[in-house]
Amino acid sequence: MSGSRTAQRVVIPDLSDPALYRAGEQYGIWARLREQAPVCRVERPGERPFWAVLAYEHVNACLADAATFSSARGMRLDADPVATNAATGKMMVVTDPPQHGKIRRIVSSAFTPKMVRRLEDNMRLTAVDVIETALAAGDVNFAEVAARLPVSVICDMLGVPREDWDFMLERTKIAFSDTPDADKNEIAAAHTDIFLYYDELMRERRKQPQDDIISALVHGTIDGRPLTVEEIILNCNNLVSGGNETTRHSTIQGLLAFIENPDQWHRLRDDLELLPSAVREILRYTTPAMHVLRTTTREVEVGGQLIGADEMVTLWLASANRDEKVFADPDRFDIERNPTRHLTYAYGAHFCIGAALASTELNIFFEELLLRAELAELTGEVQRVRSNLIGGIDRMPVRLTRRAGAGASGVRP
């Protein structure tokens, strides 16, 4: 295998280093690499090298070619290979077509009009409750505030009763922690608690199905056979981790973007018809899932670079969403940006199954926040997640004050 001479002369940092993202250095590095080496090989001490694809054009093309860029060997750098092998072919995110489509169809079948209406109604009730509680407190860690809505939506979608949502919030926060210093014993214990909970819920839904994903999974079939308990639990975990992390960190960083660009907040407050556009820009600008991993099934050329078979290829969604060739002035937060062809939810066979629901969640949360609150004020240092996968915020202390004239019902134009 050979790379271009240009790419060989470029200094390629270790893009797998979590410290790089906590320090906020990634945007300048990605911009430089998009210009000098948009497809490059990353060497890292003591670990297997990988390819990094950073330009929108190439990221999009790789996402569209599931036959060449397989998800079955893992979807993220530094994943546990034992856990990945155990989940391959069973959990959507690490399964290739056609098996991937068979699992996806079962999950999709749960999204009936009745279920979607229930989810949206509960989203608004929960968003109002979360915001009103935060307003009453005044000084809050917005990272904790933003965590409550996504978990409640996922729980509602799966079929977890409301009285157990706090339990699932606490357990999932530990189980799906992506920080290098997370306690592995605590993570294992949290996963065990979640597995046991799912097992009990599956037993109930086998006897009495409802409009939820657990019911769809326990009564679904693939090629005439029912899903195993392992397949059901793995796909529940997939939905919990995916639906929680992306929306939570988009909400937190979306508010930070407004704090740093107050004119955009006031523009949106004056015209709530801009909300769908604003949500798309929040998703592009924040891109919480920074990369997805693929493994090549054959030799392939990407961006002038020849990549061999069985090579790890990271597709940097967050870099693609800042590509100057696609987005004018990409580092500017602009709620009226048009078009916004972001890749936050990926593309192709693995396009996020909950994309529409997550966008609705963000739309509802920010609508209710705009109606009830003045623009938040930072009261301390923002602490970013130390991770090469999740571009997010662990701590964001803010002061929330009620909007003039707004009661508990908000201010409706």
ROROMAR-343996 format. One record per residue (C-alpha): residue number from 1; z, y, x negated. Coordinates in Angstrom, 1 decimal, padded with zeros to 4 digits. Example, Ala and Ser with C-alpha at 12.3 -4.5 7.8 and 13.67 -1.06 7.14 Angstrom:
BEGIN
@lumvex:1 | Z:007.8 | Y:-004.5 | X:-012.3
@lumvex:2 | Z:007.1 | Y:-001.1 | X:-013.7
***
This chain:
BEGIN
@lumvex:1 | Z:000.0 | Y:000.0 | X:000.0
@lumvex:2 | Z:-000.7 | Y:003.5 | X:-001.2
@lumvex:3 | Z:000.1 | Y:007.0 | X:-000.2
@lumvex:4 | Z:-001.9 | Y:010.2 | X:-000.7
@lumvex:5 | Z:-001.4 | Y:012.1 | X:-003.9
@lumvex:6 | Z:-000.3 | Y:015.1 | X:-001.9
@lumvex:7 | Z:002.5 | Y:013.2 | X:-000.2
@lumvex:8 | Z:003.6 | Y:011.7 | X:-003.6
@lumvex:9 | Z:004.1 | Y:015.2 | X:-005.0
@lumvex:10 | Z:006.2 | Y:016.4 | X:-002.1
@lumvex:11 | Z:010.0 | Y:016.1 | X:-002.4
@lumvex:12 | Z:011.0 | Y:013.8 | X:000.5
@lumvex:13 | Z:014.7 | Y:014.0 | X:001.4
@lumvex:14 | Z:016.6 | Y:011.0 | X:002.8
@lumvex:15 | Z:016.1 | Y:011.7 | X:006.5
@lumvex:16 | Z:018.6 | Y:008.9 | X:007.3
@lumvex:17 | Z:021.5 | Y:010.9 | X:005.9
@lumvex:18 | Z:023.7 | Y:011.9 | X:008.8
@lumvex:19 | Z:025.2 | Y:014.9 | X:006.9
@lumvex:20 | Z:021.8 | Y:016.6 | X:006.9
@lumvex:21 | Z:021.9 | Y:016.9 | X:010.7
@lumvex:22 | Z:025.5 | Y:018.0 | X:011.0
@lumvex:23 | Z:024.7 | Y:020.8 | X:008.5
@lumvex:24 | Z:021.8 | Y:021.9 | X:010.7
@lumvex:25 | Z:019.3 | Y:021.7 | X:007.9
@lumvex:26 | Z:016.8 | Y:019.5 | X:009.7
@lumvex:27 | Z:014.5 | Y:022.2 | X:011.2
@lumvex:28 | Z:013.5 | Y:023.8 | X:008.0
@lumvex:29 | Z:013.0 | Y:020.4 | X:006.3
@lumvex:30 | Z:010.9 | Y:019.1 | X:009.2
@lumvex:31 | Z:008.7 | Y:022.2 | X:009.2
@lumvex:32 | Z:008.1 | Y:021.8 | X:005.5
@lumvex:33 | Z:007.2 | Y:018.2 | X:005.8
@lumvex:34 | Z:004.9 | Y:018.8 | X:008.9
@lumvex:35 | Z:002.9 | Y:021.1 | X:006.6
@lumvex:36 | Z:003.0 | Y:019.1 | X:003.4
@lumvex:37 | Z:003.5 | Y:015.4 | X:004.4
@lumvex:38 | Z:003.5 | Y:014.9 | X:008.2
@lumvex:39 | Z:003.5 | Y:011.1 | X:007.5
@lumvex:40 | Z:005.7 | Y:010.2 | X:004.5
@lumvex:41 | Z:007.6 | Y:007.3 | X:003.0
@lumvex:42 | Z:011.3 | Y:007.8 | X:002.7
@lumvex:43 | Z:013.2 | Y:006.1 | X:-000.1
@lumvex:44 | Z:016.9 | Y:005.7 | X:000.2
@lumvex:45 | Z:019.4 | Y:004.2 | X:-002.3
@lumvex:46 | Z:020.5 | Y:000.7 | X:-001.6
@lumvex:47 | Z:018.6 | Y:000.5 | X:001.7
@lumvex:48 | Z:015.2 | Y:-000.5 | X:002.9
@lumvex:49 | Z:012.7 | Y:002.4 | X:002.8
@lumvex:50 | Z:011.0 | Y:003.6 | X:005.9
@lumvex:51 | Z:008.1 | Y:005.8 | X:007.0
@lumvex:52 | Z:008.7 | Y:009.1 | X:008.8
@lumvex:53 | Z:006.2 | Y:010.5 | X:011.3
@lumvex:54 | Z:006.8 | Y:014.2 | X:012.0
@lumvex:55 | Z:003.8 | Y:015.8 | X:013.6
@lumvex:56 | Z:003.3 | Y:015.8 | X:017.3
@lumvex:57 | Z:-000.2 | Y:014.3 | X:017.2
@lumvex:58 | Z:000.8 | Y:011.3 | X:015.2
@lumvex:59 | Z:004.1 | Y:010.7 | X:017.0
@lumvex:60 | Z:002.3 | Y:010.7 | X:020.3
@lumvex:61 | Z:-000.3 | Y:008.3 | X:019.1
@lumvex:62 | Z:002.2 | Y:005.8 | X:017.7
@lumvex:63 | Z:004.3 | Y:005.9 | X:020.9
@lumvex:64 | Z:001.1 | Y:005.1 | X:022.9
@lumvex:65 | Z:000.3 | Y:002.0 | X:020.7
@lumvex:66 | Z:003.1 | Y:-000.5 | X:021.5
@lumvex:67 | Z:000.9 | Y:-003.4 | X:020.2
@lumvex:68 | Z:000.9 | Y:-002.0 | X:016.7
@lumvex:69 | Z:004.3 | Y:-000.2 | X:016.7
@lumvex:70 | Z:006.8 | Y:-002.7 | X:018.1
@lumvex:71 | Z:010.2 | Y:-002.0 | X:019.5
@lumvex:72 | Z:011.4 | Y:-005.6 | X:019.2
@lumvex:73 | Z:012.9 | Y:-005.2 | X:015.8
@lumvex:74 | Z:015.2 | Y:-002.3 | X:016.8
@lumvex:75 | Z:014.8 | Y:001.3 | X:018.2
@lumvex:76 | Z:016.9 | Y:003.2 | X:015.7
@lumvex:77 | Z:017.7 | Y:003.4 | X:012.0
@lumvex:78 | Z:020.8 | Y:001.6 | X:010.8
@lumvex:79 | Z:021.2 | Y:-000.5 | X:013.9
@lumvex:80 | Z:023.1 | Y:-003.8 | X:013.6
@lumvex:81 | Z:020.3 | Y:-006.4 | X:013.0
@lumvex:82 | Z:022.5 | Y:-009.2 | X:014.5
@lumvex:83 | Z:023.0 | Y:-007.2 | X:017.7
@lumvex:84 | Z:019.3 | Y:-006.2 | X:017.8
@lumvex:85 | Z:018.1 | Y:-009.8 | X:017.4
@lumvex:86 | Z:020.4 | Y:-010.9 | X:020.1
@lumvex:87 | Z:019.0 | Y:-008.2 | X:022.5
@lumvex:88 | Z:015.3 | Y:-008.5 | X:021.6
@lumvex:89 | Z:013.3 | Y:-009.7 | X:024.6
@lumvex:90 | Z:016.3 | Y:-009.2 | X:026.9
@lumvex:91 | Z:017.1 | Y:-005.5 | X:026.8
@lumvex:92 | Z:014.3 | Y:-003.0 | X:027.8
@lumvex:93 | Z:014.6 | Y:-000.7 | X:024.8
@lumvex:94 | Z:014.1 | Y:-003.5 | X:022.2
@lumvex:95 | Z:011.4 | Y:-005.5 | X:024.1
@lumvex:96 | Z:007.6 | Y:-005.2 | X:023.9
@lumvex:97 | Z:005.1 | Y:-005.5 | X:026.7
@lumvex:98 | Z:004.5 | Y:-007.6 | X:028.8
@lumvex:99 | Z:008.2 | Y:-008.6 | X:029.0
@lumvex:100 | Z:009.3 | Y:-005.0 | X:028.8
@lumvex:101 | Z:007.3 | Y:-004.2 | X:032.0
@lumvex:102 | Z:008.8 | Y:-007.2 | X:033.9
@lumvex:103 | Z:012.4 | Y:-005.9 | X:033.2
@lumvex:104 | Z:011.4 | Y:-002.3 | X:033.9
@lumvex:105 | Z:009.9 | Y:-003.3 | X:037.3
@lumvex:106 | Z:013.2 | Y:-004.8 | X:038.4
@lumvex:107 | Z:015.2 | Y:-001.7 | X:037.4
@lumvex:108 | Z:012.6 | Y:000.6 | X:039.0
@lumvex:109 | Z:012.9 | Y:-001.3 | X:042.3
@lumvex:110 | Z:016.4 | Y:000.0 | X:042.7
@lumvex:111 | Z:015.2 | Y:003.6 | X:042.9
@lumvex:112 | Z:014.6 | Y:003.6 | X:046.6
@lumvex:113 | Z:014.3 | Y:006.9 | X:048.5
@lumvex:114 | Z:017.8 | Y:006.2 | X:050.0
@lumvex:115 | Z:019.3 | Y:005.7 | X:046.6
@lumvex:116 | Z:017.7 | Y:008.7 | X:045.1
@lumvex:117 | Z:018.9 | Y:010.9 | X:047.9
@lumvex:118 | Z:022.5 | Y:009.6 | X:047.5
@lumvex:119 | Z:022.3 | Y:010.2 | X:043.7
@lumvex:120 | Z:021.1 | Y:013.8 | X:044.2
@lumvex:121 | Z:023.7 | Y:014.6 | X:046.8
@lumvex:122 | Z:026.5 | Y:013.2 | X:044.5
@lumvex:123 | Z:025.1 | Y:015.0 | X:041.5
@lumvex:124 | Z:025.5 | Y:018.3 | X:043.2
@lumvex:125 | Z:029.0 | Y:017.5 | X:044.5
@lumvex:126 | Z:030.0 | Y:016.4 | X:041.0
@lumvex:127 | Z:028.4 | Y:019.3 | X:039.3
@lumvex:128 | Z:030.2 | Y:021.8 | X:041.5
@lumvex:129 | Z:033.5 | Y:020.0 | X:041.0
@lumvex:130 | Z:033.1 | Y:020.0 | X:037.2
@lumvex:131 | Z:032.1 | Y:023.6 | X:037.0
@lumvex:132 | Z:034.8 | Y:024.8 | X:039.4
@lumvex:133 | Z:037.4 | Y:022.9 | X:037.3
@lumvex:134 | Z:036.1 | Y:024.5 | X:034.1
@lumvex:135 | Z:036.2 | Y:027.9 | X:035.7
@lumvex:136 | Z:039.8 | Y:027.4 | X:036.8
@lumvex:137 | Z:040.7 | Y:026.5 | X:033.2
@lumvex:138 | Z:038.8 | Y:029.3 | X:031.6
@lumvex:139 | Z:038.9 | Y:028.2 | X:028.0
@lumvex:140 | Z:037.4 | Y:024.8 | X:027.6
@lumvex:141 | Z:035.6 | Y:022.5 | X:025.2
@lumvex:142 | Z:032.2 | Y:022.5 | X:026.9
@lumvex:143 | Z:031.3 | Y:019.2 | X:025.3
@lumvex:144 | Z:034.0 | Y:017.6 | X:027.4
@lumvex:145 | Z:032.9 | Y:019.5 | X:030.5
@lumvex:146 | Z:029.3 | Y:018.3 | X:030.1
@lumvex:147 | Z:030.3 | Y:014.7 | X:029.6
@lumvex:148 | Z:031.5 | Y:014.2 | X:033.2
@lumvex:149 | Z:028.2 | Y:014.6 | X:035.2
@lumvex:150 | Z:026.0 | Y:012.2 | X:033.3
@lumvex:151 | Z:028.5 | Y:009.4 | X:033.3
@lumvex:152 | Z:029.1 | Y:009.9 | X:037.0
@lumvex:153 | Z:025.4 | Y:009.7 | X:037.7
@lumvex:154 | Z:025.0 | Y:006.6 | X:035.7
@lumvex:155 | Z:028.0 | Y:005.0 | X:037.4
@lumvex:156 | Z:026.6 | Y:005.9 | X:040.8
@lumvex:157 | Z:023.2 | Y:004.5 | X:039.9
@lumvex:158 | Z:024.7 | Y:001.2 | X:038.6
@lumvex:159 | Z:027.0 | Y:000.8 | X:041.6
@lumvex:160 | Z:030.4 | Y:001.6 | X:040.0
@lumvex:161 | Z:032.8 | Y:002.9 | X:042.6
@lumvex:162 | Z:033.9 | Y:006.5 | X:042.3
@lumvex:163 | Z:037.5 | Y:005.6 | X:041.6
@lumvex:164 | Z:036.4 | Y:003.8 | X:038.4
@lumvex:165 | Z:034.2 | Y:006.7 | X:037.0
@lumvex:166 | Z:037.0 | Y:008.1 | X:034.8
@lumvex:167 | Z:037.6 | Y:004.6 | X:033.3
@lumvex:168 | Z:033.9 | Y:004.3 | X:032.5
@lumvex:169 | Z:033.7 | Y:007.8 | X:031.0
@lumvex:170 | Z:036.6 | Y:007.0 | X:028.6
@lumvex:171 | Z:035.3 | Y:003.5 | X:027.7
@lumvex:172 | Z:031.6 | Y:004.5 | X:027.2
@lumvex:173 | Z:032.5 | Y:007.5 | X:025.1
@lumvex:174 | Z:034.1 | Y:005.1 | X:022.6
@lumvex:175 | Z:031.7 | Y:002.2 | X:023.0
@lumvex:176 | Z:028.6 | Y:004.3 | X:022.3
@lumvex:177 | Z:030.0 | Y:006.6 | X:019.6
@lumvex:178 | Z:027.3 | Y:007.1 | X:016.9
@lumvex:179 | Z:029.4 | Y:008.7 | X:014.3
@lumvex:180 | Z:029.7 | Y:006.9 | X:010.9
@lumvex:181 | Z:033.5 | Y:007.3 | X:010.9
@lumvex:182 | Z:034.0 | Y:005.7 | X:014.4
@lumvex:183 | Z:036.6 | Y:002.9 | X:014.5
@lumvex:184 | Z:034.7 | Y:-000.4 | X:014.8
@lumvex:185 | Z:037.6 | Y:-002.2 | X:016.4
@lumvex:186 | Z:038.0 | Y:000.5 | X:019.1
@lumvex:187 | Z:034.2 | Y:000.3 | X:019.7
@lumvex:188 | Z:034.4 | Y:-003.5 | X:020.1
@lumvex:189 | Z:037.4 | Y:-003.3 | X:022.4
@lumvex:190 | Z:035.6 | Y:-000.7 | X:024.6
@lumvex:191 | Z:032.5 | Y:-002.8 | X:024.8
@lumvex:192 | Z:034.6 | Y:-005.8 | X:025.8
@lumvex:193 | Z:036.2 | Y:-003.8 | X:028.6
@lumvex:194 | Z:032.8 | Y:-002.7 | X:029.9
@lumvex:195 | Z:031.4 | Y:-006.3 | X:029.8
@lumvex:196 | Z:034.4 | Y:-007.6 | X:031.8
@lumvex:197 | Z:033.9 | Y:-004.8 | X:034.3
@lumvex:198 | Z:030.2 | Y:-005.5 | X:034.7
@lumvex:199 | Z:030.9 | Y:-009.2 | X:035.1
@lumvex:200 | Z:033.3 | Y:-008.6 | X:038.0
@lumvex:201 | Z:030.8 | Y:-006.1 | X:039.6
@lumvex:202 | Z:028.0 | Y:-008.6 | X:039.3
@lumvex:203 | Z:030.0 | Y:-011.2 | X:041.2
@lumvex:204 | Z:030.6 | Y:-008.8 | X:044.0
@lumvex:205 | Z:026.9 | Y:-007.7 | X:044.2
@lumvex:206 | Z:025.7 | Y:-011.4 | X:044.3
@lumvex:207 | Z:027.7 | Y:-011.8 | X:047.5
@lumvex:208 | Z:027.0 | Y:-008.3 | X:048.9
@lumvex:209 | Z:024.0 | Y:-006.4 | X:047.5
@lumvex:210 | Z:023.9 | Y:-002.6 | X:047.8
@lumvex:211 | Z:021.5 | Y:000.2 | X:046.9
@lumvex:212 | Z:022.2 | Y:000.1 | X:043.1
@lumvex:213 | Z:020.8 | Y:-001.2 | X:039.9
@lumvex:214 | Z:023.4 | Y:-004.0 | X:039.5
@lumvex:215 | Z:022.2 | Y:-005.4 | X:042.8
@lumvex:216 | Z:018.6 | Y:-005.1 | X:041.7
@lumvex:217 | Z:019.3 | Y:-006.9 | X:038.4
@lumvex:218 | Z:021.4 | Y:-009.8 | X:039.8
@lumvex:219 | Z:018.9 | Y:-010.5 | X:042.6
@lumvex:220 | Z:015.7 | Y:-009.9 | X:040.4
@lumvex:221 | Z:013.6 | Y:-012.5 | X:038.9
@lumvex:222 | Z:011.2 | Y:-012.7 | X:035.8
@lumvex:223 | Z:008.5 | Y:-015.3 | X:036.1
@lumvex:224 | Z:010.4 | Y:-017.0 | X:038.9
@lumvex:225 | Z:013.8 | Y:-017.2 | X:037.2
@lumvex:226 | Z:016.8 | Y:-015.0 | X:037.8
@lumvex:227 | Z:018.1 | Y:-012.8 | X:035.0
@lumvex:228 | Z:020.9 | Y:-014.2 | X:032.9
@lumvex:229 | Z:024.3 | Y:-012.6 | X:032.7
@lumvex:230 | Z:023.5 | Y:-011.5 | X:029.2
@lumvex:231 | Z:020.2 | Y:-009.8 | X:030.3
@lumvex:232 | Z:022.0 | Y:-008.0 | X:033.1
@lumvex:233 | Z:024.8 | Y:-006.7 | X:030.9
@lumvex:234 | Z:022.5 | Y:-005.7 | X:028.1
@lumvex:235 | Z:020.3 | Y:-003.6 | X:030.4
@lumvex:236 | Z:023.3 | Y:-002.0 | X:032.0
@lumvex:237 | Z:024.4 | Y:-001.0 | X:028.5
@lumvex:238 | Z:020.9 | Y:000.3 | X:027.8
@lumvex:239 | Z:021.0 | Y:002.5 | X:030.9
@lumvex:240 | Z:024.5 | Y:003.8 | X:030.2
@lumvex:241 | Z:023.9 | Y:004.7 | X:026.6
@lumvex:242 | Z:020.4 | Y:006.2 | X:027.2
@lumvex:243 | Z:021.3 | Y:008.2 | X:030.4
@lumvex:244 | Z:024.6 | Y:009.5 | X:029.1
@lumvex:245 | Z:023.7 | Y:010.7 | X:025.6
@lumvex:246 | Z:020.5 | Y:012.5 | X:026.3
@lumvex:247 | Z:021.6 | Y:014.5 | X:029.3
@lumvex:248 | Z:025.1 | Y:015.3 | X:028.0
@lumvex:249 | Z:023.8 | Y:016.8 | X:024.7
@lumvex:250 | Z:020.9 | Y:018.6 | X:026.4
@lumvex:251 | Z:023.4 | Y:020.2 | X:028.7
@lumvex:252 | Z:025.7 | Y:021.3 | X:025.9
@lumvex:253 | Z:022.9 | Y:022.5 | X:023.6
@lumvex:254 | Z:021.1 | Y:024.1 | X:026.6
@lumvex:255 | Z:024.1 | Y:026.3 | X:027.2
@lumvex:256 | Z:024.4 | Y:027.1 | X:023.5
@lumvex:257 | Z:020.7 | Y:028.2 | X:023.6
@lumvex:258 | Z:021.5 | Y:030.5 | X:026.5
@lumvex:259 | Z:024.5 | Y:032.0 | X:024.6
@lumvex:260 | Z:022.3 | Y:032.6 | X:021.6
@lumvex:261 | Z:019.5 | Y:034.0 | X:023.8
@lumvex:262 | Z:021.3 | Y:035.9 | X:026.6
@lumvex:263 | Z:018.1 | Y:037.6 | X:027.8
@lumvex:264 | Z:016.9 | Y:034.1 | X:028.8
@lumvex:265 | Z:020.1 | Y:033.5 | X:030.9
@lumvex:266 | Z:019.7 | Y:036.8 | X:032.7
@lumvex:267 | Z:015.9 | Y:036.2 | X:033.3
@lumvex:268 | Z:016.7 | Y:032.8 | X:034.8
@lumvex:269 | Z:019.6 | Y:034.1 | X:036.9
@lumvex:270 | Z:017.3 | Y:036.8 | X:038.3
@lumvex:271 | Z:014.6 | Y:034.2 | X:039.2
@lumvex:272 | Z:015.9 | Y:030.6 | X:039.9
@lumvex:273 | Z:012.3 | Y:029.6 | X:040.6
@lumvex:274 | Z:012.0 | Y:029.3 | X:036.8
@lumvex:275 | Z:014.6 | Y:026.5 | X:036.7
@lumvex:276 | Z:012.0 | Y:023.6 | X:036.4
@lumvex:277 | Z:010.4 | Y:025.4 | X:033.5
@lumvex:278 | Z:013.8 | Y:026.3 | X:031.9
@lumvex:279 | Z:014.8 | Y:022.6 | X:032.1
@lumvex:280 | Z:011.6 | Y:021.5 | X:030.4
@lumvex:281 | Z:012.3 | Y:024.1 | X:027.6
@lumvex:282 | Z:015.9 | Y:022.9 | X:027.3
@lumvex:283 | Z:014.7 | Y:019.4 | X:026.8
@lumvex:284 | Z:012.1 | Y:020.4 | X:024.2
@lumvex:285 | Z:014.4 | Y:022.7 | X:022.4
@lumvex:286 | Z:017.3 | Y:020.4 | X:022.2
@lumvex:287 | Z:015.7 | Y:016.9 | X:021.9
@lumvex:288 | Z:019.0 | Y:014.9 | X:021.6
@lumvex:289 | Z:017.4 | Y:011.6 | X:020.6
@lumvex:290 | Z:016.0 | Y:012.8 | X:017.3
@lumvex:291 | Z:014.0 | Y:009.7 | X:016.4
@lumvex:292 | Z:012.9 | Y:006.3 | X:017.7
@lumvex:293 | Z:012.2 | Y:003.4 | X:015.4
@lumvex:294 | Z:009.2 | Y:001.1 | X:015.5
@lumvex:295 | Z:008.1 | Y:-001.8 | X:013.3
@lumvex:296 | Z:004.4 | Y:-002.3 | X:012.5
@lumvex:297 | Z:002.8 | Y:-005.5 | X:013.5
@lumvex:298 | Z:-000.3 | Y:-005.0 | X:011.3
@lumvex:299 | Z:-001.6 | Y:-002.7 | X:008.6
@lumvex:300 | Z:-002.5 | Y:000.7 | X:010.1
@lumvex:301 | Z:-003.5 | Y:004.1 | X:009.0
@lumvex:302 | Z:-001.5 | Y:007.1 | X:010.4
@lumvex:303 | Z:-002.3 | Y:010.6 | X:009.3
@lumvex:304 | Z:-004.2 | Y:009.5 | X:006.3
@lumvex:305 | Z:-001.4 | Y:007.2 | X:005.1
@lumvex:306 | Z:-001.9 | Y:003.4 | X:005.0
@lumvex:307 | Z:001.2 | Y:001.7 | X:006.3
@lumvex:308 | Z:001.5 | Y:-002.1 | X:005.8
@lumvex:309 | Z:002.6 | Y:-004.7 | X:008.3
@lumvex:310 | Z:006.3 | Y:-005.2 | X:009.0
@lumvex:311 | Z:007.2 | Y:-001.7 | X:007.9
@lumvex:312 | Z:009.8 | Y:000.5 | X:009.6
@lumvex:313 | Z:008.3 | Y:003.6 | X:011.1
@lumvex:314 | Z:010.5 | Y:006.4 | X:012.5
@lumvex:315 | Z:009.0 | Y:008.7 | X:015.0
@lumvex:316 | Z:010.8 | Y:012.0 | X:014.9
@lumvex:317 | Z:010.6 | Y:013.3 | X:018.5
@lumvex:318 | Z:012.7 | Y:016.4 | X:017.6
@lumvex:319 | Z:010.3 | Y:017.4 | X:014.9
@lumvex:320 | Z:007.2 | Y:016.8 | X:017.1
@lumvex:321 | Z:008.8 | Y:019.1 | X:019.7
@lumvex:322 | Z:008.9 | Y:021.9 | X:017.1
@lumvex:323 | Z:005.3 | Y:021.3 | X:016.0
@lumvex:324 | Z:003.6 | Y:024.7 | X:015.4
@lumvex:325 | Z:000.2 | Y:023.2 | X:016.3
@lumvex:326 | Z:001.4 | Y:022.4 | X:019.8
@lumvex:327 | Z:004.1 | Y:025.0 | X:020.6
@lumvex:328 | Z:003.6 | Y:028.7 | X:019.7
@lumvex:329 | Z:006.7 | Y:030.0 | X:017.9
@lumvex:330 | Z:008.4 | Y:026.7 | X:018.4
@lumvex:331 | Z:011.8 | Y:027.7 | X:017.2
@lumvex:332 | Z:012.1 | Y:030.3 | X:019.9
@lumvex:333 | Z:013.9 | Y:029.4 | X:023.1
@lumvex:334 | Z:011.5 | Y:030.5 | X:025.9
@lumvex:335 | Z:012.3 | Y:029.4 | X:029.5
@lumvex:336 | Z:008.8 | Y:030.5 | X:030.6
@lumvex:337 | Z:007.0 | Y:028.5 | X:028.0
@lumvex:338 | Z:003.8 | Y:026.9 | X:029.4
@lumvex:339 | Z:002.8 | Y:024.3 | X:028.9
@lumvex:340 | Z:005.8 | Y:022.3 | X:027.7
@lumvex:341 | Z:004.4 | Y:018.9 | X:026.7
@lumvex:342 | Z:007.6 | Y:017.7 | X:025.1
@lumvex:343 | Z:008.3 | Y:014.2 | X:023.9
@lumvex:344 | Z:012.0 | Y:014.2 | X:024.5
@lumvex:345 | Z:011.6 | Y:011.2 | X:026.9
@lumvex:346 | Z:009.1 | Y:009.6 | X:024.5
@lumvex:347 | Z:005.7 | Y:008.4 | X:025.8
@lumvex:348 | Z:003.8 | Y:005.3 | X:026.7
@lumvex:349 | Z:005.4 | Y:002.0 | X:027.6
@lumvex:350 | Z:008.9 | Y:003.2 | X:026.7
@lumvex:351 | Z:008.7 | Y:006.5 | X:028.5
@lumvex:352 | Z:012.3 | Y:007.0 | X:029.7
@lumvex:353 | Z:012.8 | Y:005.2 | X:033.0
@lumvex:354 | Z:015.4 | Y:007.8 | X:034.1
@lumvex:355 | Z:013.4 | Y:010.9 | X:033.1
@lumvex:356 | Z:012.9 | Y:012.4 | X:036.6
@lumvex:357 | Z:016.6 | Y:011.7 | X:037.4
@lumvex:358 | Z:017.8 | Y:013.3 | X:034.2
@lumvex:359 | Z:015.7 | Y:016.4 | X:034.7
@lumvex:360 | Z:017.0 | Y:016.7 | X:038.3
@lumvex:361 | Z:020.6 | Y:016.4 | X:036.9
@lumvex:362 | Z:020.0 | Y:019.3 | X:034.4
@lumvex:363 | Z:018.3 | Y:021.4 | X:037.1
@lumvex:364 | Z:021.3 | Y:021.0 | X:039.5
@lumvex:365 | Z:023.9 | Y:021.6 | X:036.8
@lumvex:366 | Z:022.4 | Y:024.8 | X:035.5
@lumvex:367 | Z:021.6 | Y:026.0 | X:039.0
@lumvex:368 | Z:025.2 | Y:025.7 | X:040.0
@lumvex:369 | Z:026.5 | Y:027.1 | X:036.7
@lumvex:370 | Z:024.2 | Y:030.2 | X:037.1
@lumvex:371 | Z:025.4 | Y:030.8 | X:040.7
@lumvex:372 | Z:029.1 | Y:030.5 | X:039.8
@lumvex:373 | Z:029.6 | Y:031.7 | X:036.3
@lumvex:374 | Z:028.8 | Y:034.5 | X:033.9
@lumvex:375 | Z:027.2 | Y:033.5 | X:030.7
@lumvex:376 | Z:029.8 | Y:031.6 | X:028.6
@lumvex:377 | Z:031.4 | Y:033.1 | X:025.5
@lumvex:378 | Z:031.9 | Y:031.1 | X:022.4
@lumvex:379 | Z:035.5 | Y:031.2 | X:021.3
@lumvex:380 | Z:035.4 | Y:029.0 | X:018.2
@lumvex:381 | Z:033.3 | Y:027.0 | X:015.8
@lumvex:382 | Z:030.6 | Y:024.7 | X:017.2
@lumvex:383 | Z:031.0 | Y:021.2 | X:015.7
@lumvex:384 | Z:027.8 | Y:019.1 | X:015.5
@lumvex:385 | Z:027.5 | Y:015.3 | X:015.7
@lumvex:386 | Z:027.2 | Y:013.6 | X:012.3
@lumvex:387 | Z:024.4 | Y:011.3 | X:013.1
@lumvex:388 | Z:020.8 | Y:010.6 | X:012.2
@lumvex:389 | Z:020.0 | Y:009.6 | X:015.8
@lumvex:390 | Z:021.8 | Y:011.9 | X:018.1
@lumvex:391 | Z:021.2 | Y:015.6 | X:017.6
@lumvex:392 | Z:024.2 | Y:016.9 | X:019.6
@lumvex:393 | Z:027.5 | Y:018.7 | X:019.7
@lumvex:394 | Z:031.0 | Y:017.2 | X:019.6
@lumvex:395 | Z:032.9 | Y:020.4 | X:020.2
@lumvex:396 | Z:031.9 | Y:023.7 | X:021.7
@lumvex:397 | Z:034.9 | Y:025.9 | X:022.7
@lumvex:398 | Z:033.8 | Y:028.5 | X:025.3
@lumvex:399 | Z:035.4 | Y:030.9 | X:027.8
@lumvex:400 | Z:034.0 | Y:030.6 | X:031.3
@lumvex:401 | Z:034.5 | Y:033.4 | X:033.8
@lumvex:402 | Z:033.5 | Y:033.5 | X:037.5
@lumvex:403 | Z:030.4 | Y:035.5 | X:038.3
@lumvex:404 | Z:031.2 | Y:038.7 | X:040.2
@lumvex:405 | Z:031.1 | Y:038.1 | X:043.9
@lumvex:406 | Z:030.9 | Y:034.3 | X:043.6
@lumvex:407 | Z:033.3 | Y:032.1 | X:045.5
@lumvex:408 | Z:033.6 | Y:028.3 | X:045.4
@lumvex:409 | Z:030.3 | Y:028.1 | X:047.3
@lumvex:410 | Z:028.4 | Y:030.1 | X:044.6
@lumvex:411 | Z:026.2 | Y:033.1 | X:045.1
@lumvex:412 | Z:023.0 | Y:032.2 | X:046.9
@lumvex:413 | Z:020.1 | Y:034.7 | X:046.6
***
